[in-house]
Amino acid sequence: MRRNHAAGFKAKVAIAAIKGDKTLAELAEQFDVHPNQISEWKQQLQESAIDVFGSNSKAKAAAPDLKILHAKIRQLVGE
């Protein structure tokens, strides 16, 4: 039977692996997961860290375009 782990748990295990205080075998025993799974989560966390510190494309996409908003305001004021 396959187990599903919460995202928070995966992050906690991956961060512990990145710290390097314990071996994968020790972490696997501590968290009751396979060492290969810990390695995979660690790699996923390291790859996604680039998105955190990379360009703000998500923030830019979510922010409204000020030119469009100003044009809309001028249109409404003119009415």
mmCIF file of the N, C-alpha and C atoms, coordinates in Angstrom:
data_MODEL
# 
_entry.id   MODEL 
# 
loop_
_atom_site.group_PDB 
_atom_site.id 
_atom_site.type_symbol 
_atom_site.label_atom_id 
_atom_site.label_alt_id 
_atom_site.label_comp_id 
_atom_site.label_asym_id 
_atom_site.label_entity_id 
_atom_site.label_seq_id 
_atom_site.pdbx_PDB_ins_code 
_atom_site.Cartn_x 
_atom_site.Cartn_y 
_atom_site.Cartn_z 
_atom_site.occupancy 
_atom_site.B_iso_or_equiv 
_atom_site.pdbx_formal_charge 
_atom_site.auth_seq_id 
_atom_site.auth_comp_id 
_atom_site.auth_asym_id 
_atom_site.auth_atom_id 
_atom_site.pdbx_PDB_model_num 
ATOM 1   N N  . MET A 1 1  ? 0.848   -1.181 0.000   1.00 0.00 ? 1  MET A N  1 
ATOM 2   C CA . MET A 1 1  ? 0.000   0.000  0.000   1.00 0.00 ? 1  MET A CA 1 
ATOM 3   C C  . MET A 1 1  ? 0.894   1.245  0.000   1.00 0.00 ? 1  MET A C  1 
ATOM 4   N N  . ARG A 1 2  ? 0.544   2.179  -0.807  1.00 0.00 ? 2  ARG A N  1 
ATOM 5   C CA . ARG A 1 2  ? 1.316   3.413  -0.968  1.00 0.00 ? 2  ARG A CA 1 
ATOM 6   C C  . ARG A 1 2  ? 0.873   4.454  0.055   1.00 0.00 ? 2  ARG A C  1 
ATOM 7   N N  . ARG A 1 3  ? 1.864   5.115  0.683   1.00 0.00 ? 3  ARG A N  1 
ATOM 8   C CA . ARG A 1 3  ? 1.544   6.154  1.658   1.00 0.00 ? 3  ARG A CA 1 
ATOM 9   C C  . ARG A 1 3  ? 1.632   7.521  1.001   1.00 0.00 ? 3  ARG A C  1 
ATOM 10  N N  . ASN A 1 4  ? 0.750   8.400  1.397   1.00 0.00 ? 4  ASN A N  1 
ATOM 11  C CA . ASN A 1 4  ? 0.782   9.779  0.928   1.00 0.00 ? 4  ASN A CA 1 
ATOM 12  C C  . ASN A 1 4  ? 1.202   10.666 2.084   1.00 0.00 ? 4  ASN A C  1 
ATOM 13  N N  . HIS A 1 5  ? 2.214   11.499 1.848   1.00 0.00 ? 5  HIS A N  1 
ATOM 14  C CA . HIS A 1 5  ? 2.723   12.383 2.883   1.00 0.00 ? 5  HIS A CA 1 
ATOM 15  C C  . HIS A 1 5  ? 2.304   13.814 2.586   1.00 0.00 ? 5  HIS A C  1 
ATOM 16  N N  . ALA A 1 6  ? 2.039   14.549 3.643   1.00 0.00 ? 6  ALA A N  1 
ATOM 17  C CA . ALA A 1 6  ? 1.658   15.949 3.503   1.00 0.00 ? 6  ALA A CA 1 
ATOM 18  C C  . ALA A 1 6  ? 2.855   16.767 3.035   1.00 0.00 ? 6  ALA A C  1 
ATOM 19  N N  . ALA A 1 7  ? 2.574   17.868 2.367   1.00 0.00 ? 7  ALA A N  1 
ATOM 20  C CA . ALA A 1 7  ? 3.633   18.732 1.842   1.00 0.00 ? 7  ALA A CA 1 
ATOM 21  C C  . ALA A 1 7  ? 4.526   19.251 2.962   1.00 0.00 ? 7  ALA A C  1 
ATOM 22  N N  . GLY A 1 8  ? 3.940   19.579 4.093   1.00 0.00 ? 8  GLY A N  1 
ATOM 23  C CA . GLY A 1 8  ? 4.712   20.075 5.225   1.00 0.00 ? 8  GLY A CA 1 
ATOM 24  C C  . GLY A 1 8  ? 5.706   19.041 5.734   1.00 0.00 ? 8  GLY A C  1 
ATOM 25  N N  . PHE A 1 9  ? 5.271   17.789 5.772   1.00 0.00 ? 9  PHE A N  1 
ATOM 26  C CA . PHE A 1 9  ? 6.152   16.704 6.202   1.00 0.00 ? 9  PHE A CA 1 
ATOM 27  C C  . PHE A 1 9  ? 7.306   16.535 5.233   1.00 0.00 ? 9  PHE A C  1 
ATOM 28  N N  . LYS A 1 10 ? 7.001   16.568 3.943   1.00 0.00 ? 10 LYS A N  1 
ATOM 29  C CA . LYS A 1 10 ? 8.047   16.427 2.927   1.00 0.00 ? 10 LYS A CA 1 
ATOM 30  C C  . LYS A 1 10 ? 9.071   17.548 3.049   1.00 0.00 ? 10 LYS A C  1 
ATOM 31  N N  . ALA A 1 11 ? 8.586   18.763 3.259   1.00 0.00 ? 11 ALA A N  1 
ATOM 32  C CA . ALA A 1 11 ? 9.482   19.906 3.396   1.00 0.00 ? 11 ALA A CA 1 
ATOM 33  C C  . ALA A 1 11 ? 10.369  19.750 4.620   1.00 0.00 ? 11 ALA A C  1 
ATOM 34  N N  . LYS A 1 12 ? 9.790   19.302 5.717   1.00 0.00 ? 12 LYS A N  1 
ATOM 35  C CA . LYS A 1 12 ? 10.546  19.114 6.955   1.00 0.00 ? 12 LYS A CA 1 
ATOM 36  C C  . LYS A 1 12 ? 11.660  18.090 6.755   1.00 0.00 ? 12 LYS A C  1 
ATOM 37  N N  . VAL A 1 13 ? 11.351  16.986 6.101   1.00 0.00 ? 13 VAL A N  1 
ATOM 38  C CA . VAL A 1 13 ? 12.336  15.937 5.856   1.00 0.00 ? 13 VAL A CA 1 
ATOM 39  C C  . VAL A 1 13 ? 13.409  16.438 4.895   1.00 0.00 ? 13 VAL A C  1 
ATOM 40  N N  . ALA A 1 14 ? 13.002  17.128 3.834   1.00 0.00 ? 14 ALA A N  1 
ATOM 41  C CA . ALA A 1 14 ? 13.961  17.635 2.847   1.00 0.00 ? 14 ALA A CA 1 
ATOM 42  C C  . ALA A 1 14 ? 14.900  18.665 3.464   1.00 0.00 ? 14 ALA A C  1 
ATOM 43  N N  . ILE A 1 15 ? 14.380  19.531 4.304   1.00 0.00 ? 15 ILE A N  1 
ATOM 44  C CA . ILE A 1 15 ? 15.215  20.537 4.966   1.00 0.00 ? 15 ILE A CA 1 
ATOM 45  C C  . ILE A 1 15 ? 16.214  19.859 5.892   1.00 0.00 ? 15 ILE A C  1 
ATOM 46  N N  . ALA A 1 16 ? 15.766  18.834 6.603   1.00 0.00 ? 16 ALA A N  1 
ATOM 47  C CA . ALA A 1 16 ? 16.678  18.079 7.470   1.00 0.00 ? 16 ALA A CA 1 
ATOM 48  C C  . ALA A 1 16 ? 17.788  17.433 6.650   1.00 0.00 ? 16 ALA A C  1 
ATOM 49  N N  . ALA A 1 17 ? 17.443  16.950 5.460   1.00 0.00 ? 17 ALA A N  1 
ATOM 50  C CA . ALA A 1 17 ? 18.455  16.340 4.593   1.00 0.00 ? 17 ALA A CA 1 
ATOM 51  C C  . ALA A 1 17 ? 19.439  17.378 4.075   1.00 0.00 ? 17 ALA A C  1 
ATOM 52  N N  . ILE A 1 18 ? 18.950  18.557 3.749   1.00 0.00 ? 18 ILE A N  1 
ATOM 53  C CA . ILE A 1 18 ? 19.823  19.620 3.248   1.00 0.00 ? 18 ILE A CA 1 
ATOM 54  C C  . ILE A 1 18 ? 20.778  20.087 4.347   1.00 0.00 ? 18 ILE A C  1 
ATOM 55  N N  . LYS A 1 19 ? 20.307  20.138 5.577   1.00 0.00 ? 19 LYS A N  1 
ATOM 56  C CA . LYS A 1 19 ? 21.166  20.551 6.688   1.00 0.00 ? 19 LYS A CA 1 
ATOM 57  C C  . LYS A 1 19 ? 22.405  19.664 6.775   1.00 0.00 ? 19 LYS A C  1 
ATOM 58  N N  . GLY A 1 20 ? 22.230  18.371 6.548   1.00 0.00 ? 20 GLY A N  1 
ATOM 59  C CA . GLY A 1 20 ? 23.356  17.454 6.547   1.00 0.00 ? 20 GLY A CA 1 
ATOM 60  C C  . GLY A 1 20 ? 23.850  17.054 7.924   1.00 0.00 ? 20 GLY A C  1 
ATOM 61  N N  . ASP A 1 21 ? 23.073  17.322 8.967   1.00 0.00 ? 21 ASP A N  1 
ATOM 62  C CA . ASP A 1 21 ? 23.472  16.938 10.318  1.00 0.00 ? 21 ASP A CA 1 
ATOM 63  C C  . ASP A 1 21 ? 23.444  15.423 10.509  1.00 0.00 ? 21 ASP A C  1 
ATOM 64  N N  . LYS A 1 22 ? 22.549  14.762 9.782   1.00 0.00 ? 22 LYS A N  1 
ATOM 65  C CA . LYS A 1 22 ? 22.385  13.309 9.895   1.00 0.00 ? 22 LYS A CA 1 
ATOM 66  C C  . LYS A 1 22 ? 22.511  12.678 8.518   1.00 0.00 ? 22 LYS A C  1 
ATOM 67  N N  . THR A 1 23 ? 22.837  11.402 8.493   1.00 0.00 ? 23 THR A N  1 
ATOM 68  C CA . THR A 1 23 ? 22.918  10.671 7.232   1.00 0.00 ? 23 THR A CA 1 
ATOM 69  C C  . THR A 1 23 ? 21.507  10.372 6.735   1.00 0.00 ? 23 THR A C  1 
ATOM 70  N N  . LEU A 1 24 ? 21.423  9.978  5.469   1.00 0.00 ? 24 LEU A N  1 
ATOM 71  C CA . LEU A 1 24 ? 20.120  9.606  4.920   1.00 0.00 ? 24 LEU A CA 1 
ATOM 72  C C  . LEU A 1 24 ? 19.527  8.430  5.679   1.00 0.00 ? 24 LEU A C  1 
ATOM 73  N N  . ALA A 1 25 ? 20.376  7.496  6.072   1.00 0.00 ? 25 ALA A N  1 
ATOM 74  C CA . ALA A 1 25 ? 19.895  6.331  6.816   1.00 0.00 ? 25 ALA A CA 1 
ATOM 75  C C  . ALA A 1 25 ? 19.304  6.749  8.162   1.00 0.00 ? 25 ALA A C  1 
ATOM 76  N N  . GLU A 1 26 ? 19.958  7.676  8.828   1.00 0.00 ? 26 GLU A N  1 
ATOM 77  C CA . GLU A 1 26 ? 19.446  8.156  10.108  1.00 0.00 ? 26 GLU A CA 1 
ATOM 78  C C  . GLU A 1 26 ? 18.124  8.894  9.932   1.00 0.00 ? 26 GLU A C  1 
ATOM 79  N N  . LEU A 1 27 ? 18.053  9.722  8.892   1.00 0.00 ? 27 LEU A N  1 
ATOM 80  C CA . LEU A 1 27 ? 16.809  10.446 8.619   1.00 0.00 ? 27 LEU A CA 1 
ATOM 81  C C  . LEU A 1 27 ? 15.689  9.492  8.235   1.00 0.00 ? 27 LEU A C  1 
ATOM 82  N N  . ALA A 1 28 ? 16.020  8.474  7.450   1.00 0.00 ? 28 ALA A N  1 
ATOM 83  C CA . ALA A 1 28 ? 15.018  7.495  7.037   1.00 0.00 ? 28 ALA A CA 1 
ATOM 84  C C  . ALA A 1 28 ? 14.433  6.780  8.245   1.00 0.00 ? 28 ALA A C  1 
ATOM 85  N N  . GLU A 1 29 ? 15.288  6.451  9.190   1.00 0.00 ? 29 GLU A N  1 
ATOM 86  C CA . GLU A 1 29 ? 14.809  5.788  10.404  1.00 0.00 ? 29 GLU A CA 1 
ATOM 87  C C  . GLU A 1 29 ? 13.988  6.753  11.258  1.00 0.00 ? 29 GLU A C  1 
ATOM 88  N N  . GLN A 1 30 ? 14.458  7.977  11.372  1.00 0.00 ? 30 GLN A N  1 
ATOM 89  C CA . GLN A 1 30 ? 13.768  8.973  12.188  1.00 0.00 ? 30 GLN A CA 1 
ATOM 90  C C  . GLN A 1 30 ? 12.371  9.276  11.658  1.00 0.00 ? 30 GLN A C  1 
ATOM 91  N N  . PHE A 1 31 ? 12.255  9.449  10.339  1.00 0.00 ? 31 PHE A N  1 
ATOM 92  C CA . PHE A 1 31 ? 10.984  9.853  9.736   1.00 0.00 ? 31 PHE A CA 1 
ATOM 93  C C  . PHE A 1 31 ? 10.189  8.692  9.146   1.00 0.00 ? 31 PHE A C  1 
ATOM 94  N N  . ASP A 1 32 ? 10.752  7.490  9.206   1.00 0.00 ? 32 ASP A N  1 
ATOM 95  C CA . ASP A 1 32 ? 10.088  6.286  8.703   1.00 0.00 ? 32 ASP A CA 1 
ATOM 96  C C  . ASP A 1 32 ? 9.741   6.393  7.214   1.00 0.00 ? 32 ASP A C  1 
ATOM 97  N N  . VAL A 1 33 ? 10.723  6.814  6.434   1.00 0.00 ? 33 VAL A N  1 
ATOM 98  C CA . VAL A 1 33 ? 10.596  6.830  4.976   1.00 0.00 ? 33 VAL A CA 1 
ATOM 99  C C  . VAL A 1 33 ? 11.880  6.256  4.374   1.00 0.00 ? 33 VAL A C  1 
ATOM 100 N N  . HIS A 1 34 ? 11.814  5.845  3.139   1.00 0.00 ? 34 HIS A N  1 
ATOM 101 C CA . HIS A 1 34 ? 12.970  5.254  2.463   1.00 0.00 ? 34 HIS A CA 1 
ATOM 102 C C  . HIS A 1 34 ? 13.993  6.341  2.137   1.00 0.00 ? 34 HIS A C  1 
ATOM 103 N N  . PRO A 1 35 ? 15.292  6.028  2.244   1.00 0.00 ? 35 PRO A N  1 
ATOM 104 C CA . PRO A 1 35 ? 16.327  7.012  1.919   1.00 0.00 ? 35 PRO A CA 1 
ATOM 105 C C  . PRO A 1 35 ? 16.220  7.571  0.503   1.00 0.00 ? 35 PRO A C  1 
ATOM 106 N N  . ASN A 1 36 ? 15.801  6.736  -0.445  1.00 0.00 ? 36 ASN A N  1 
ATOM 107 C CA . ASN A 1 36 ? 15.637  7.219  -1.825  1.00 0.00 ? 36 ASN A CA 1 
ATOM 108 C C  . ASN A 1 36 ? 14.551  8.293  -1.899  1.00 0.00 ? 36 ASN A C  1 
ATOM 109 N N  . GLN A 1 37 ? 13.512  8.129  -1.097  1.00 0.00 ? 37 GLN A N  1 
ATOM 110 C CA . GLN A 1 37 ? 12.429  9.112  -1.079  1.00 0.00 ? 37 GLN A CA 1 
ATOM 111 C C  . GLN A 1 37 ? 12.937  10.438 -0.522  1.00 0.00 ? 37 GLN A C  1 
ATOM 112 N N  . ILE A 1 38 ? 13.767  10.371 0.499   1.00 0.00 ? 38 ILE A N  1 
ATOM 113 C CA . ILE A 1 38 ? 14.341  11.584 1.083   1.00 0.00 ? 38 ILE A CA 1 
ATOM 114 C C  . ILE A 1 38 ? 15.205  12.294 0.048   1.00 0.00 ? 38 ILE A C  1 
ATOM 115 N N  . SER A 1 39 ? 16.001  11.541 -0.692  1.00 0.00 ? 39 SER A N  1 
ATOM 116 C CA . SER A 1 39 ? 16.846  12.136 -1.733  1.00 0.00 ? 39 SER A CA 1 
ATOM 117 C C  . SER A 1 39 ? 16.003  12.826 -2.798  1.00 0.00 ? 39 SER A C  1 
ATOM 118 N N  . GLU A 1 40 ? 14.900  12.196 -3.164  1.00 0.00 ? 40 GLU A N  1 
ATOM 119 C CA . GLU A 1 40 ? 14.014  12.779 -4.182  1.00 0.00 ? 40 GLU A CA 1 
ATOM 120 C C  . GLU A 1 40 ? 13.396  14.083 -3.675  1.00 0.00 ? 40 GLU A C  1 
ATOM 121 N N  . TRP A 1 41 ? 12.907  14.093 -2.443  1.00 0.00 ? 41 TRP A N  1 
ATOM 122 C CA . TRP A 1 41 ? 12.313  15.304 -1.873  1.00 0.00 ? 41 TRP A CA 1 
ATOM 123 C C  . TRP A 1 41 ? 13.352  16.410 -1.741  1.00 0.00 ? 41 TRP A C  1 
ATOM 124 N N  . LYS A 1 42 ? 14.552  16.040 -1.358  1.00 0.00 ? 42 LYS A N  1 
ATOM 125 C CA . LYS A 1 42 ? 15.638  17.020 -1.227  1.00 0.00 ? 42 LYS A CA 1 
ATOM 126 C C  . LYS A 1 42 ? 15.923  17.668 -2.575  1.00 0.00 ? 42 LYS A C  1 
ATOM 127 N N  . GLN A 1 43 ? 15.995  16.852 -3.626  1.00 0.00 ? 43 GLN A N  1 
ATOM 128 C CA . GLN A 1 43 ? 16.251  17.372 -4.966  1.00 0.00 ? 43 GLN A CA 1 
ATOM 129 C C  . GLN A 1 43 ? 15.106  18.276 -5.422  1.00 0.00 ? 43 GLN A C  1 
ATOM 130 N N  . GLN A 1 44 ? 13.870  17.880 -5.164  1.00 0.00 ? 44 GLN A N  1 
ATOM 131 C CA . GLN A 1 44 ? 12.719  18.700 -5.546  1.00 0.00 ? 44 GLN A CA 1 
ATOM 132 C C  . GLN A 1 44 ? 12.749  20.045 -4.842  1.00 0.00 ? 44 GLN A C  1 
ATOM 133 N N  . LEU A 1 45 ? 13.115  20.049 -3.564  1.00 0.00 ? 45 LEU A N  1 
ATOM 134 C CA . LEU A 1 45 ? 13.182  21.291 -2.813  1.00 0.00 ? 45 LEU A CA 1 
ATOM 135 C C  . LEU A 1 45 ? 14.274  22.194 -3.359  1.00 0.00 ? 45 LEU A C  1 
ATOM 136 N N  . GLN A 1 46 ? 15.419  21.635 -3.660  1.00 0.00 ? 46 GLN A N  1 
ATOM 137 C CA . GLN A 1 46 ? 16.517  22.432 -4.191  1.00 0.00 ? 46 GLN A CA 1 
ATOM 138 C C  . GLN A 1 46 ? 16.178  23.012 -5.559  1.00 0.00 ? 46 GLN A C  1 
ATOM 139 N N  . GLU A 1 47 ? 15.500  22.252 -6.386  1.00 0.00 ? 47 GLU A N  1 
ATOM 140 C CA . GLU A 1 47 ? 15.117  22.742 -7.716  1.00 0.00 ? 47 GLU A CA 1 
ATOM 141 C C  . GLU A 1 47 ? 14.052  23.827 -7.626  1.00 0.00 ? 47 GLU A C  1 
ATOM 142 N N  . SER A 1 48 ? 13.116  23.687 -6.694  1.00 0.00 ? 48 SER A N  1 
ATOM 143 C CA . SER A 1 48 ? 12.046  24.675 -6.590  1.00 0.00 ? 48 SER A CA 1 
ATOM 144 C C  . SER A 1 48 ? 12.489  25.929 -5.846  1.00 0.00 ? 48 SER A C  1 
ATOM 145 N N  . ALA A 1 49 ? 13.621  25.865 -5.159  1.00 0.00 ? 49 ALA A N  1 
ATOM 146 C CA . ALA A 1 49 ? 14.135  27.052 -4.462  1.00 0.00 ? 49 ALA A CA 1 
ATOM 147 C C  . ALA A 1 49 ? 14.478  28.151 -5.460  1.00 0.00 ? 49 ALA A C  1 
ATOM 148 N N  . ILE A 1 50 ? 14.829  27.784 -6.661  1.00 0.00 ? 50 ILE A N  1 
ATOM 149 C CA . ILE A 1 50 ? 15.132  28.765 -7.704  1.00 0.00 ? 50 ILE A CA 1 
ATOM 150 C C  . ILE A 1 50 ? 13.900  29.623 -7.979  1.00 0.00 ? 50 ILE A C  1 
ATOM 151 N N  . ASP A 1 51 ? 12.731  29.015 -7.948  1.00 0.00 ? 51 ASP A N  1 
ATOM 152 C CA . ASP A 1 51 ? 11.493  29.758 -8.185  1.00 0.00 ? 51 ASP A CA 1 
ATOM 153 C C  . ASP A 1 51 ? 11.245  30.786 -7.087  1.00 0.00 ? 51 ASP A C  1 
ATOM 154 N N  . VAL A 1 52 ? 11.632  30.450 -5.874  1.00 0.00 ? 52 VAL A N  1 
ATOM 155 C CA . VAL A 1 52 ? 11.418  31.364 -4.754  1.00 0.00 ? 52 VAL A CA 1 
ATOM 156 C C  . VAL A 1 52 ? 12.270  32.612 -4.913  1.00 0.00 ? 52 VAL A C  1 
ATOM 157 N N  . PHE A 1 53 ? 13.521  32.435 -5.316  1.00 0.00 ? 53 PHE A N  1 
ATOM 158 C CA . PHE A 1 53 ? 14.443  33.552 -5.408  1.00 0.00 ? 53 PHE A CA 1 
ATOM 159 C C  . PHE A 1 53 ? 14.602  34.076 -6.827  1.00 0.00 ? 53 PHE A C  1 
ATOM 160 N N  . GLY A 1 54 ? 13.911  33.471 -7.781  1.00 0.00 ? 54 GLY A N  1 
ATOM 161 C CA . GLY A 1 54 ? 14.014  33.877 -9.171  1.00 0.00 ? 54 GLY A CA 1 
ATOM 162 C C  . GLY A 1 54 ? 13.183  35.106 -9.458  1.00 0.00 ? 54 GLY A C  1 
ATOM 163 N N  . SER A 1 55 ? 12.843  35.268 -10.719 1.00 0.00 ? 55 SER A N  1 
ATOM 164 C CA . SER A 1 55 ? 12.072  36.442 -11.134 1.00 0.00 ? 55 SER A CA 1 
ATOM 165 C C  . SER A 1 55 ? 10.705  36.432 -10.475 1.00 0.00 ? 55 SER A C  1 
ATOM 166 N N  . ASN A 1 56 ? 10.132  37.589 -10.367 1.00 0.00 ? 56 ASN A N  1 
ATOM 167 C CA . ASN A 1 56 ? 8.819   37.737 -9.749  1.00 0.00 ? 56 ASN A CA 1 
ATOM 168 C C  . ASN A 1 56 ? 7.715   37.632 -10.786 1.00 0.00 ? 56 ASN A C  1 
ATOM 169 N N  . SER A 1 57 ? 7.818   36.656 -11.667 1.00 0.00 ? 57 SER A N  1 
ATOM 170 C CA . SER A 1 57 ? 6.837   36.530 -12.736 1.00 0.00 ? 57 SER A CA 1 
ATOM 171 C C  . SER A 1 57 ? 5.435   36.307 -12.190 1.00 0.00 ? 57 SER A C  1 
ATOM 172 N N  . LYS A 1 58 ? 5.311   35.578 -11.081 1.00 0.00 ? 58 LYS A N  1 
ATOM 173 C CA . LYS A 1 58 ? 3.986   35.358 -10.495 1.00 0.00 ? 58 LYS A CA 1 
ATOM 174 C C  . LYS A 1 58 ? 3.429   36.667 -9.942  1.00 0.00 ? 58 LYS A C  1 
ATOM 175 N N  . ALA A 1 59 ? 4.267   37.415 -9.276  1.00 0.00 ? 59 ALA A N  1 
ATOM 176 C CA . ALA A 1 59 ? 3.820   38.689 -8.702  1.00 0.00 ? 59 ALA A CA 1 
ATOM 177 C C  . ALA A 1 59 ? 3.468   39.670 -9.803  1.00 0.00 ? 59 ALA A C  1 
ATOM 178 N N  . LYS A 1 60 ? 4.258   39.689 -10.862 1.00 0.00 ? 60 LYS A N  1 
ATOM 179 C CA . LYS A 1 60 ? 3.980   40.595 -11.975 1.00 0.00 ? 60 LYS A CA 1 
ATOM 180 C C  . LYS A 1 60 ? 2.685   40.208 -12.680 1.00 0.00 ? 60 LYS A C  1 
ATOM 181 N N  . ALA A 1 61 ? 2.444   38.920 -12.810 1.00 0.00 ? 61 ALA A N  1 
ATOM 182 C CA . ALA A 1 61 ? 1.231   38.472 -13.474 1.00 0.00 ? 61 ALA A CA 1 
ATOM 183 C C  . ALA A 1 61 ? -0.001  38.795 -12.627 1.00 0.00 ? 61 ALA A C  1 
ATOM 184 N N  . ALA A 1 62 ? 0.145   38.747 -11.327 1.00 0.00 ? 62 ALA A N  1 
ATOM 185 C CA . ALA A 1 62 ? -0.987  39.004 -10.444 1.00 0.00 ? 62 ALA A CA 1 
ATOM 186 C C  . ALA A 1 62 ? -1.258  40.500 -10.292 1.00 0.00 ? 62 ALA A C  1 
ATOM 187 N N  . ALA A 1 63 ? -0.244  41.344 -10.454 1.00 0.00 ? 63 ALA A N  1 
ATOM 188 C CA . ALA A 1 63 ? -0.418  42.786 -10.293 1.00 0.00 ? 63 ALA A CA 1 
ATOM 189 C C  . ALA A 1 63 ? -1.126  43.366 -11.515 1.00 0.00 ? 63 ALA A C  1 
ATOM 190 N N  . PRO A 1 64 ? -2.125  44.226 -11.296 1.00 0.00 ? 64 PRO A N  1 
ATOM 191 C CA . PRO A 1 64 ? -2.837  44.823 -12.436 1.00 0.00 ? 64 PRO A CA 1 
ATOM 192 C C  . PRO A 1 64 ? -1.948  45.847 -13.148 1.00 0.00 ? 64 PRO A C  1 
ATOM 193 N N  . ASP A 1 65 ? -2.190  46.010 -14.430 1.00 0.00 ? 65 ASP A N  1 
ATOM 194 C CA . ASP A 1 65 ? -1.432  46.978 -15.224 1.00 0.00 ? 65 ASP A CA 1 
ATOM 195 C C  . ASP A 1 65 ? -1.950  48.378 -14.901 1.00 0.00 ? 65 ASP A C  1 
ATOM 196 N N  . LEU A 1 66 ? -1.060  49.227 -14.400 1.00 0.00 ? 66 LEU A N  1 
ATOM 197 C CA . LEU A 1 66 ? -1.468  50.571 -13.979 1.00 0.00 ? 66 LEU A CA 1 
ATOM 198 C C  . LEU A 1 66 ? -1.971  51.427 -15.138 1.00 0.00 ? 66 LEU A C  1 
ATOM 199 N N  . LYS A 1 67 ? -1.411  51.269 -16.316 1.00 0.00 ? 67 LYS A N  1 
ATOM 200 C CA . LYS A 1 67 ? -1.862  52.055 -17.474 1.00 0.00 ? 67 LYS A CA 1 
ATOM 201 C C  . LYS A 1 67 ? -3.322  51.757 -17.784 1.00 0.00 ? 67 LYS A C  1 
ATOM 202 N N  . ILE A 1 68 ? -3.696  50.503 -17.703 1.00 0.00 ? 68 ILE A N  1 
ATOM 203 C CA . ILE A 1 68 ? -5.079  50.114 -17.978 1.00 0.00 ? 68 ILE A CA 1 
ATOM 204 C C  . ILE A 1 68 ? -6.005  50.692 -16.905 1.00 0.00 ? 68 ILE A C  1 
ATOM 205 N N  . LEU A 1 69 ? -5.557  50.623 -15.655 1.00 0.00 ? 69 LEU A N  1 
ATOM 206 C CA . LEU A 1 69 ? -6.384  51.157 -14.575 1.00 0.00 ? 69 LEU A CA 1 
ATOM 207 C C  . LEU A 1 69 ? -6.552  52.666 -14.682 1.00 0.00 ? 69 LEU A C  1 
ATOM 208 N N  . HIS A 1 70 ? -5.489  53.393 -15.024 1.00 0.00 ? 70 HIS A N  1 
ATOM 209 C CA . HIS A 1 70 ? -5.586  54.846 -15.183 1.00 0.00 ? 70 HIS A CA 1 
ATOM 210 C C  . HIS A 1 70 ? -6.514  55.200 -16.343 1.00 0.00 ? 70 HIS A C  1 
ATOM 211 N N  . ALA A 1 71 ? -6.440  54.454 -17.416 1.00 0.00 ? 71 ALA A N  1 
ATOM 212 C CA . ALA A 1 71 ? -7.329  54.702 -18.555 1.00 0.00 ? 71 ALA A CA 1 
ATOM 213 C C  . ALA A 1 71 ? -8.783  54.479 -18.154 1.00 0.00 ? 71 ALA A C  1 
ATOM 214 N N  . LYS A 1 72 ? -9.017  53.455 -17.373 1.00 0.00 ? 72 LYS A N  1 
ATOM 215 C CA . LYS A 1 72 ? -10.381 53.152 -16.907 1.00 0.00 ? 72 LYS A CA 1 
ATOM 216 C C  . LYS A 1 72 ? -10.885 54.270 -16.002 1.00 0.00 ? 72 LYS A C  1 
ATOM 217 N N  . ILE A 1 73 ? -10.029 54.773 -15.126 1.00 0.00 ? 73 ILE A N  1 
ATOM 218 C CA . ILE A 1 73 ? -10.413 55.871 -14.232 1.00 0.00 ? 73 ILE A CA 1 
ATOM 219 C C  . ILE A 1 73 ? -10.766 57.114 -15.042 1.00 0.00 ? 73 ILE A C  1 
ATOM 220 N N  . ARG A 1 74 ? -9.937  57.449 -16.049 1.00 0.00 ? 74 ARG A N  1 
ATOM 221 C CA . ARG A 1 74 ? -10.221 58.616 -16.899 1.00 0.00 ? 74 ARG A CA 1 
ATOM 222 C C  . ARG A 1 74 ? -11.545 58.431 -17.622 1.00 0.00 ? 74 ARG A C  1 
ATOM 223 N N  . GLN A 1 75 ? -11.804 57.237 -18.068 1.00 0.00 ? 75 GLN A N  1 
ATOM 224 C CA . GLN A 1 75 ? -13.060 56.963 -18.767 1.00 0.00 ? 75 GLN A CA 1 
ATOM 225 C C  . GLN A 1 75 ? -14.236 57.166 -17.820 1.00 0.00 ? 75 GLN A C  1 
ATOM 226 N N  . LEU A 1 76 ? -14.151 56.655 -16.619 1.00 0.00 ? 76 LEU A N  1 
ATOM 227 C CA . LEU A 1 76 ? -15.249 56.773 -15.661 1.00 0.00 ? 76 LEU A CA 1 
ATOM 228 C C  . LEU A 1 76 ? -15.455 58.201 -15.208 1.00 0.00 ? 76 LEU A C  1 
ATOM 229 N N  . VAL A 1 77 ? -14.355 58.948 -15.035 1.00 0.00 ? 77 VAL A N  1 
ATOM 230 C CA . VAL A 1 77 ? -14.460 60.345 -14.621 1.00 0.00 ? 77 VAL A CA 1 
ATOM 231 C C  . VAL A 1 77 ? -15.097 61.157 -15.730 1.00 0.00 ? 77 VAL A C  1 
ATOM 232 N N  . GLY A 1 78 ? -14.806 60.828 -16.971 1.00 0.00 ? 78 GLY A N  1 
ATOM 233 C CA . GLY A 1 78 ? -15.361 61.551 -18.109 1.00 0.00 ? 78 GLY A CA 1 
ATOM 234 C C  . GLY A 1 78 ? -16.843 61.320 -18.262 1.00 0.00 ? 78 GLY A C  1 
ATOM 235 N N  . GLU A 1 79 ? -17.361 60.207 -17.788 1.00 0.00 ? 79 GLU A N  1 
ATOM 236 C CA . GLU A 1 79 ? -18.788 59.899 -17.920 1.00 0.00 ? 79 GLU A CA 1 
ATOM 237 C C  . GLU A 1 79 ? -19.540 60.656 -16.941 1.00 0.00 ? 79 GLU A C  1 
# 
